[in-house]
Amino acid sequence: MIDDVSPSLSRPQRRLLRRIYNGRTTPIMADGKPFLTYKAAKQYLLGLTPEERDAAYLEMKEQGQ
């Protein structure tokens, strides 16, 4: 699946995002926006600069655990 091959997100980042968004019924907020699916979160993260991406990823990670 080509969707999983992203040079911007590392493999551990993709795995963690998949784990926290798997079967989620309540959205995770990052930068004031709700994300309910892995695909939506990944698409948002890839649209950010590397610094913004790291900050948003950490915010998602904290809320997902």
N, CA, C and O atoms as CSV, one atom per row, in Angstrom:
chain,resi,resn,atom,element,x,y,z
A,1,MET,N,N,0.846,-1.168,0.000
A,1,MET,CA,C,0.000,0.000,0.000
A,1,MET,C,C,0.895,1.236,0.000
A,1,MET,O,O,1.691,1.411,0.923
A,2,ILE,N,N,0.790,2.056,-0.962
A,2,ILE,CA,C,1.634,3.230,-1.118
A,2,ILE,C,C,1.355,4.256,-0.028
A,2,ILE,O,O,2.254,5.010,0.342
A,3,ASP,N,N,0.144,4.303,0.489
A,3,ASP,CA,C,-0.245,5.273,1.509
A,3,ASP,C,C,0.645,5.195,2.742
A,3,ASP,O,O,0.873,6.206,3.407
A,4,ASP,N,N,1.154,3.998,3.056
A,4,ASP,CA,C,1.967,3.815,4.252
A,4,ASP,C,C,3.415,4.251,4.068
A,4,ASP,O,O,4.133,4.404,5.056
A,5,VAL,N,N,3.860,4.454,2.846
A,5,VAL,CA,C,5.249,4.832,2.609
A,5,VAL,C,C,5.335,6.349,2.575
A,5,VAL,O,O,5.017,6.977,1.565
A,6,SER,N,N,5.765,6.930,3.681
A,6,SER,CA,C,5.863,8.375,3.790
A,6,SER,C,C,7.237,8.747,4.323
A,6,SER,O,O,7.594,8.351,5.433
A,7,PRO,N,N,8.017,9.501,3.552
A,7,PRO,CA,C,9.333,9.884,4.040
A,7,PRO,C,C,9.262,10.878,5.200
A,7,PRO,O,O,10.259,11.081,5.893
A,8,SER,N,N,8.115,11.494,5.421
A,8,SER,CA,C,7.993,12.524,6.454
A,8,SER,C,C,7.680,11.965,7.834
A,8,SER,O,O,8.067,12.561,8.839
A,9,LEU,N,N,6.995,10.844,7.902
A,9,LEU,CA,C,6.690,10.228,9.187
A,9,LEU,C,C,7.512,8.952,9.302
A,9,LEU,O,O,7.550,8.144,8.375
A,10,SER,N,N,8.162,8.778,10.429
A,10,SER,CA,C,8.967,7.577,10.617
A,10,SER,C,C,8.056,6.376,10.865
A,10,SER,O,O,6.874,6.523,11.173
A,11,ARG,N,N,8.629,5.207,10.725
A,11,ARG,CA,C,7.849,3.986,10.939
A,11,ARG,C,C,7.280,3.930,12.364
A,11,ARG,O,O,6.105,3.600,12.530
A,12,PRO,N,N,8.075,4.242,13.396
A,12,PRO,CA,C,7.494,4.244,14.747
A,12,PRO,C,C,6.356,5.256,14.919
A,12,PRO,O,O,5.390,4.992,15.635
A,13,GLN,N,N,6.474,6.413,14.258
A,13,GLN,CA,C,5.399,7.404,14.336
A,13,GLN,C,C,4.135,6.855,13.681
A,13,GLN,O,O,3.049,6.978,14.246
A,14,ARG,N,N,4.257,6.257,12.507
A,14,ARG,CA,C,3.088,5.686,11.818
A,14,ARG,C,C,2.457,4.587,12.659
A,14,ARG,O,O,1.232,4.509,12.759
A,15,ARG,N,N,3.279,3.738,13.263
A,15,ARG,CA,C,2.757,2.637,14.080
A,15,ARG,C,C,2.003,3.160,15.296
A,15,ARG,O,O,0.925,2.663,15.622
A,16,LEU,N,N,2.567,4.162,15.967
A,16,LEU,CA,C,1.896,4.723,17.136
A,16,LEU,C,C,0.572,5.374,16.740
A,16,LEU,O,O,-0.440,5.186,17.414
A,17,LEU,N,N,0.581,6.131,15.658
A,17,LEU,CA,C,-0.659,6.767,15.209
A,17,LEU,C,C,-1.712,5.724,14.877
A,17,LEU,O,O,-2.876,5.889,15.242
A,18,ARG,N,N,-1.332,4.661,14.199
A,18,ARG,CA,C,-2.292,3.591,13.886
A,18,ARG,C,C,-2.853,2.998,15.171
A,18,ARG,O,O,-4.051,2.733,15.265
A,19,ARG,N,N,-1.986,2.789,16.165
A,19,ARG,CA,C,-2.431,2.186,17.417
A,19,ARG,C,C,-3.402,3.092,18.165
A,19,ARG,O,O,-4.425,2.618,18.659
A,20,ILE,N,N,-3.100,4.393,18.257
A,20,ILE,CA,C,-3.988,5.259,19.048
A,20,ILE,C,C,-5.286,5.580,18.315
A,20,ILE,O,O,-6.285,5.900,18.958
A,21,TYR,N,N,-5.295,5.503,16.993
A,21,TYR,CA,C,-6.529,5.794,16.254
A,21,TYR,C,C,-7.345,4.544,15.935
A,21,TYR,O,O,-8.448,4.656,15.401
A,22,ASN,N,N,-6.835,3.373,16.244
A,22,ASN,CA,C,-7.551,2.129,15.966
A,22,ASN,C,C,-8.805,2.024,16.835
A,22,ASN,O,O,-8.713,1.937,18.059
A,23,GLY,N,N,-9.959,2.031,16.205
A,23,GLY,CA,C,-11.224,1.874,16.912
A,23,GLY,C,C,-11.615,3.050,17.780
A,23,GLY,O,O,-12.463,2.899,18.660
A,24,ARG,N,N,-11.035,4.203,17.570
A,24,ARG,CA,C,-11.307,5.383,18.385
A,24,ARG,C,C,-12.722,5.892,18.135
A,24,ARG,O,O,-13.170,5.981,16.991
A,25,THR,N,N,-13.422,6.225,19.222
A,25,THR,CA,C,-14.772,6.778,19.106
A,25,THR,C,C,-14.828,8.236,19.554
A,25,THR,O,O,-15.798,8.937,19.265
A,26,THR,N,N,-13.797,8.691,20.255
A,26,THR,CA,C,-13.716,10.096,20.637
A,26,THR,C,C,-12.498,10.706,19.955
A,26,THR,O,O,-11.418,10.116,19.977
A,27,PRO,N,N,-12.655,11.855,19.361
A,27,PRO,CA,C,-11.535,12.451,18.615
A,27,PRO,C,C,-10.408,12.936,19.515
A,27,PRO,O,O,-10.610,13.253,20.687
A,28,ILE,N,N,-9.234,12.982,18.941
A,28,ILE,CA,C,-8.062,13.551,19.591
A,28,ILE,C,C,-7.896,14.951,19.018
A,28,ILE,O,O,-7.962,15.148,17.805
A,29,MET,N,N,-7.680,15.915,19.898
A,29,MET,CA,C,-7.522,17.301,19.471
A,29,MET,C,C,-6.040,17.625,19.308
A,29,MET,O,O,-5.214,17.289,20.158
A,30,ALA,N,N,-5.727,18.279,18.206
A,30,ALA,CA,C,-4.366,18.763,17.961
A,30,ALA,C,C,-4.487,20.080,17.210
A,30,ALA,O,O,-5.163,20.151,16.184
A,31,ASP,N,N,-3.854,21.093,17.699
A,31,ASP,CA,C,-3.928,22.427,17.108
A,31,ASP,C,C,-5.370,22.920,16.993
A,31,ASP,O,O,-5.710,23.655,16.067
A,32,GLY,N,N,-6.208,22.512,17.937
A,32,GLY,CA,C,-7.599,22.940,17.954
A,32,GLY,C,C,-8.495,22.231,16.957
A,32,GLY,O,O,-9.636,22.645,16.753
A,33,LYS,N,N,-7.998,21.164,16.326
A,33,LYS,CA,C,-8.775,20.417,15.337
A,33,LYS,C,C,-8.966,18.985,15.820
A,33,LYS,O,O,-8.037,18.381,16.355
A,34,PRO,N,N,-10.182,18.431,15.631
A,34,PRO,CA,C,-10.420,17.048,16.061
A,34,PRO,C,C,-10.004,16.058,14.975
A,34,PRO,O,O,-10.233,16.285,13.787
A,35,PHE,N,N,-9.389,14.955,15.406
A,35,PHE,CA,C,-9.004,13.883,14.495
A,35,PHE,C,C,-9.520,12.569,15.051
A,35,PHE,O,O,-9.228,12.209,16.192
A,36,LEU,N,N,-10.288,11.853,14.239
A,36,LEU,CA,C,-10.881,10.597,14.675
A,36,LEU,C,C,-10.237,9.402,13.985
A,36,LEU,O,O,-10.345,8.280,14.478
A,37,THR,N,N,-9.573,9.620,12.858
A,37,THR,CA,C,-8.985,8.507,12.115
A,37,THR,C,C,-7.499,8.724,11.866
A,37,THR,O,O,-7.005,9.852,11.844
A,38,TYR,N,N,-6.812,7.619,11.681
A,38,TYR,CA,C,-5.383,7.647,11.347
A,38,TYR,C,C,-5.152,8.411,10.055
A,38,TYR,O,O,-4.229,9.220,9.959
A,39,LYS,N,N,-5.981,8.156,9.076
A,39,LYS,CA,C,-5.812,8.782,7.759
A,39,LYS,C,C,-5.926,10.300,7.841
A,39,LYS,O,O,-5.132,11.014,7.230
A,40,ALA,N,N,-6.897,10.794,8.584
A,40,ALA,CA,C,-7.070,12.241,8.731
A,40,ALA,C,C,-5.897,12.854,9.482
A,40,ALA,O,O,-5.413,13.923,9.110
A,41,ALA,N,N,-5.438,12.188,10.532
A,41,ALA,CA,C,-4.313,12.694,11.309
A,41,ALA,C,C,-3.042,12.707,10.468
A,41,ALA,O,O,-2.286,13.678,10.496
A,42,LYS,N,N,-2.809,11.646,9.731
A,42,LYS,CA,C,-1.615,11.548,8.896
A,42,LYS,C,C,-1.617,12.628,7.818
A,42,LYS,O,O,-0.597,13.274,7.577
A,43,GLN,N,N,-2.751,12.820,7.180
A,43,GLN,CA,C,-2.859,13.828,6.131
A,43,GLN,C,C,-2.580,15.219,6.703
A,43,GLN,O,O,-1.895,16.025,6.073
A,44,TYR,N,N,-3.101,15.498,7.876
A,44,TYR,CA,C,-2.866,16.793,8.516
A,44,TYR,C,C,-1.383,16.965,8.852
A,44,TYR,O,O,-0.797,18.010,8.568
A,45,LEU,N,N,-0.785,15.948,9.452
A,45,LEU,CA,C,0.622,16.034,9.845
A,45,LEU,C,C,1.541,16.241,8.647
A,45,LEU,O,O,2.512,16.992,8.734
A,46,LEU,N,N,1.247,15.587,7.542
A,46,LEU,CA,C,2.095,15.711,6.360
A,46,LEU,C,C,2.002,17.093,5.725
A,46,LEU,O,O,2.885,17.474,4.956
A,47,GLY,N,N,0.960,17.844,6.026
A,47,GLY,CA,C,0.804,19.191,5.493
A,47,GLY,C,C,1.515,20.255,6.310
A,47,GLY,O,O,1.511,21.429,5.940
A,48,LEU,N,N,2.126,19.857,7.418
A,48,LEU,CA,C,2.793,20.805,8.306
A,48,LEU,C,C,4.297,20.847,8.057
A,48,LEU,O,O,4.866,19.948,7.438
A,49,THR,N,N,4.923,21.904,8.551
A,49,THR,CA,C,6.387,21.967,8.513
A,49,THR,C,C,6.920,20.955,9.532
A,49,THR,O,O,6.181,20.549,10.430
A,50,PRO,N,N,8.171,20.545,9.415
A,50,PRO,CA,C,8.707,19.542,10.352
A,50,PRO,C,C,8.584,19.930,11.824
A,50,PRO,O,O,8.292,19.073,12.658
A,51,GLU,N,N,8.799,21.192,12.159
A,51,GLU,CA,C,8.685,21.619,13.550
A,51,GLU,C,C,7.238,21.544,14.039
A,51,GLU,O,O,6.967,21.059,15.138
A,52,GLU,N,N,6.312,22.031,13.206
A,52,GLU,CA,C,4.894,21.974,13.562
A,52,GLU,C,C,4.419,20.521,13.637
A,52,GLU,O,O,3.615,20.169,14.501
A,53,ARG,N,N,4.917,19.691,12.734
A,53,ARG,CA,C,4.545,18.277,12.687
A,53,ARG,C,C,4.949,17.587,13.984
A,53,ARG,O,O,4.163,16.830,14.554
A,54,ASP,N,N,6.163,17.840,14.455
A,54,ASP,CA,C,6.628,17.221,15.699
A,54,ASP,C,C,5.776,17.643,16.881
A,54,ASP,O,O,5.439,16.819,17.731
A,55,ALA,N,N,5.426,18.922,16.944
A,55,ALA,CA,C,4.608,19.430,18.046
A,55,ALA,C,C,3.208,18.811,18.019
A,55,ALA,O,O,2.698,18.395,19.059
A,56,ALA,N,N,2.590,18.749,16.851
A,56,ALA,CA,C,1.248,18.176,16.730
A,56,ALA,C,C,1.280,16.675,17.019
A,56,ALA,O,O,0.368,16.147,17.653
A,57,TYR,N,N,2.332,15.985,16.555
A,57,TYR,CA,C,2.467,14.546,16.815
A,57,TYR,C,C,2.563,14.286,18.315
A,57,TYR,O,O,1.905,13.381,18.829
A,58,LEU,N,N,3.381,15.076,19.027
A,58,LEU,CA,C,3.515,14.897,20.471
A,58,LEU,C,C,2.200,15.166,21.191
A,58,LEU,O,O,1.872,14.496,22.170
A,59,GLU,N,N,1.456,16.138,20.707
A,59,GLU,CA,C,0.142,16.441,21.296
A,59,GLU,C,C,-0.810,15.258,21.111
A,59,GLU,O,O,-1.525,14.880,22.038
A,60,MET,N,N,-0.814,14.681,19.918
A,60,MET,CA,C,-1.653,13.503,19.650
A,60,MET,C,C,-1.210,12.326,20.514
A,60,MET,O,O,-2.035,11.606,21.078
A,61,LYS,N,N,0.088,12.147,20.606
A,61,LYS,CA,C,0.645,11.045,21.394
A,61,LYS,C,C,0.241,11.146,22.851
A,61,LYS,O,O,-0.148,10.143,23.449
A,62,GLU,N,N,0.325,12.328,23.435
A,62,GLU,CA,C,-0.033,12.538,24.833
A,62,GLU,C,C,-1.511,12.249,25.082
A,62,GLU,O,O,-1.865,11.644,26.094
A,63,GLN,N,N,-2.370,12.681,24.163
A,63,GLN,CA,C,-3.808,12.485,24.347
A,63,GLN,C,C,-4.225,11.034,24.097
A,63,GLN,O,O,-5.207,10.552,24.661
A,64,GLY,N,N,-3.466,10.350,23.246
A,64,GLY,CA,C,-3.829,8.990,22.883
A,64,GLY,C,C,-3.446,7.942,23.913
A,64,GLY,O,O,-3.910,6.804,23.842
A,65,GLN,N,N,-2.615,8.309,24.859
A,65,GLN,CA,C,-2.170,7.314,25.835
A,65,GLN,C,C,-2.824,7.446,27.158
A,65,GLN,O,O,-2.538,6.669,28.068
